[in-house]
């Protein structure tokens, strides 16, 4: 896909469901696609730390996807999840600057965590 090499790609999903039928793991499932699934172990200090991460769909493939935007029809709010593995990052770009709810994956001492930008 050479024609995509220098262009950002944002996937936009719209959640049209009412609260009674909402999937409460919808955002977590998108995060898993972006980051993969982590395995944790308890450290000697008693804290849970990430010891291994199984790749997600966007971890080793689909690096042309810069972010996933989720629009919630019930509230009119939009959440942006930046792909940490993207070949073209949109963090801080003018394209997404009007959206206040943006999150990126940040490496912490206990593993990857989502943090508001």
Secondary structure, DSSP 8 states (H G I E B T S, - for coil): -GGGTTS--EEEEEE---GGG--TTHHHHHHHHHH-EEEEEE-TTS-EEEEEEE--HHHHS-TT--EEEEEETTTTEEEEEE-TT-SS--TT-GGGTT-SEEEEEEEETTEEEEEE-
